[in-house]
């Protein structure tokens, strides 16, 4: 697990995760998986596509999660 990726859902975050926070987590994930902090020019496009795909998947996940607690189910976002 990449230590710099933080939990992006309540109650860990008091408010909904921002687009910038979600994208930063996606970037850290892609960096960790690829082993590159910054890709070479010939890998830049595929690296950027991966960041966008992880960002989209994370946004969808956070939107669809049900957080249960206190007897009431609620959406994370």
N, C-alpha and C positions, 0 to 999 in steps of 0.2 A: 504494500500500500504506500502510495506517495504521501509522505507526512505533511506536505504543504497543502494538500487538498482537505478542505474543512467540510463538515456537514452543512448542507444548505437547506435544511428544513426546520420548521418549528418542532419542538421548543428550543432547539439549539440556537437558532437565529430568532431574535425577537420579532423580526419582520420578514416578509417574503424576500427571497434571494433576488438580487438585481441581475440584470442581463450581464453586466460586467463581472460579477462574482461567478456566475455560471460559466461564462466564457473562460475566465482565468482557471477554473477547475478543469475544464476541458483541455485547455492548453497544457496544464501540468500533467494530466493523464497521457496525452499524446506524446509529450516529451519523455515521460517515464517508459511508456511502452516501446517507443521507437529508439530510445537510447540517445537521442539528439536534442540538445538544448535549442539549437537553431539548425535547420536542415540546409544541406547544400542546395545550390540554385536548381539543380536538376531534380531535387525532391521537394521543392517548395510547394508546388501545386498540390501534390498528394498529401503533404503535411497539412496544408490549409484546409483541404477537403475533409480530412479526418477531424480536425478541430471543429469545423462546422457541424459535422455529423454527430459528434459527441455532445456538442452544445445543444443541438436540436433534441437528441435523445434525453438529455438531462432535463431540459425544459419540459418535455412531455412527461417524464417521470414525476417531477415535482408537482406538475399540475394535476396529475391523476392520483397521487398518493392520498390515502385517507389516514389521517393521524387520529388515533383514538386515545382518549384520556379524559378523566373526569366524567365518564359516562356518556359523552357526546362525541360522535364521529364527525370529523370536519376535514375538508380538503386542505392540503398543505398550502395552496396558493389561492 
